[in-house]
Amino acid sequence: MNFAEFFAGVGLVREGLSHCGWECVWANDYSADKEAVYVANYGGEHFALGDVWQAVSTPDIVPDDVFLYTASFPCTDLSVAGARQGLAGKESGSLGAVIQLLASKDSAGNAPPVVMLENVRGFLTSHEGLDVINTVANFNKLGYVVDILEIDAIHFVPQSRPRVFLFAVKEWLAEEVMKIKPQQDLLEKWWLDFQARPLMRPRNLEKVIKKSHELQWGLLPVPDLPQRTSSLKDIVETEVEESFWWSKERSSKLIGQMAPSHLGQLQAMMNSSVPKYGAVYRRVRKGISRAEIRTDGVAGCLRTPKGGSSKQILIEAHNGEYRVRYMTPREYARLQGVRDDFVLPDNHNKAYFAMGDAVCVDVLEFIGNEILTPLYNAYVEKADARLAG
């Protein structure tokens, strides 16, 4: 079971899939900082640093006989923090390079049977759904049937991180494993199957499909999402550098930005005899800067320092007192399901970038076990049947 990954970042797709027995045979990213982290953890034998468009101009750089391509293409133009230019934007538009490479490989008979894309949930609504519709249409032209799932990391780790995963499966394989949407489905049986997984197939996706009846949509068999067993307290480092903790003056200023309801939550934490932890984001509400606390044992979605609400803030409180600091890079890594011996950059800002712009390892392990490995097994069974016939 092998795969090639585009926009590899620091390798968390590889990390998750390796737990299921998948082998990465080629990886690419344009960031030298991310390459350094990737190589520190996995070696550089299969890593190609450079713009993804280089792979289009020299398609032989990507190995043939690869079962799976993965692409966590840039979300900059699709996210709330970005300009919402969609796939017309410079960074998110780099997905077009992967499509062109697939077309080149397909014409040579070497296209992978399965492709997986990953991005923010804004992918489903970008340009009123037209970006995702055009993406599915491009896959259809290359002989792929497409399913899309939205999976929130909150089912695996104490971080709210909804992400969209697009699975493109070659039609000859899709016929074995997917429920392909008929062009005319008077009884709407397919839609009943679609709606059986509302957490993973949300209303925004339903709207997209209803706008594009002519496309080849399919449903992969997927189980229910698991019940998370960890909480924010489980990822907190108990011994951190003193420089992380804020001064009383700085901490008081943050608390002063809390609305009464959030102050009440903080007070409840302070009333505890054991340490309680909350995650804080700064928001602008009606032109006023606010500090909003979560005390449900879950952190908000991690981001890179340059986007959105920036670094997450941690509050520890008990016995009538509280103290405040930024989360550490290792806490960021734990919120992404990353093992503690994973090598992070020494530079804290680079470490925040590495983890804030990545995928959740546990989600990828779930996808590997429940979707990708069964697809590969079906592929092997079909190949064996051909040989036997």
Secondary structure, DSSP 8 states (H G I E B T S, - for coil): -EEEEES-TTSHHHHHHHTTT-EEEEEEES-HHHHHHHHHHH-STTEEES-THHHHHSGGGS-SS-SEEEE----TTTSTTS---GGGSTTGGGHHHHHHHHHHHHHTT---SEEEEEEEGGGGTGGGGHHHHHHHHHHHHTTEEEEEEEEEGGGTSSB--EEEEEEEEEHHHHHHH-EE--S--TT-HHHHHHTT-TTTS-HHHHHHHHT-TTS-BEE------------GGGT--SS--GGGB--HHHHHHHHTT--HHHHHHHHHHHT-SS-EEEEEEEEEETTEEEEEEE-SS-B-----TTSTT-S-EEEEEETTEEEEEE--HHHHHHHTT--TTS---SSHHHHHHHHHTS--HHHHHHHIIIIIHHHHHHHHHHHHHHHH-
